[in-house]
Amino acid sequence: MLVKEAIDEFIVAMRQAGKSETTLRQYEWHLEKMADWLAERGVGQLGEVSRTLLREWGAELRDRWSPATIKQAVCAARALFA
C-alpha cells in the first residue's frame, strides 16, 4: 500500500472514531509532510518505511519546528504506524 493511501485511510478511520476536525487537520498536515519527506528519499510504499527512516525524519524536525509542533508530528506518526 502506498504511504499516501495509508494516510487517507487512517484519516477516514479517525473521522469515523469521532476525532475533532482540528485533530484531523493537524494529523493530516503532519502526515502529508512526512509522506513528502519519505518520497524525497524514494520511499512510497508503506512497507518500505523503517524505524531508522522515522528516526531520521524526527531528527530533522528538530532543525525546523518548535517542540510543540514536533510533538504533534510524532504523535500523528505513532498513531498511523500503531
Rosetta blueprint (number, residue, H / E / L):
1 M L
2 L E
3 V H
4 K H
5 E H
6 A H
7 I H
8 D H
9 E H
10 F H
11 I H
12 V H
13 A H
14 M H
15 R H
16 Q H
17 A L
18 G L
19 K L
20 S L
21 E H
22 T H
23 T H
24 L H
25 R H
26 Q H
27 Y H
28 E H
29 W H
30 H H
31 L H
32 E H
33 K H
34 M H
35 A H
36 D H
37 W H
38 L H
39 A H
40 E H
41 R L
42 G L
43 V L
44 G L
45 Q E
46 L H
47 G H
48 E H
49 V L
50 S L
51 R H
52 T H
53 L H
54 L H
55 R H
56 E H
57 W H
58 G H
59 A H
60 E H
61 L H
62 R L
63 D L
64 R L
65 W L
66 S L
67 P H
68 A H
69 T H
70 I H
71 K H
72 Q H
73 A H
74 V H
75 C H
76 A H
77 A H
78 R H
79 A H
80 L H
81 F H
82 A L
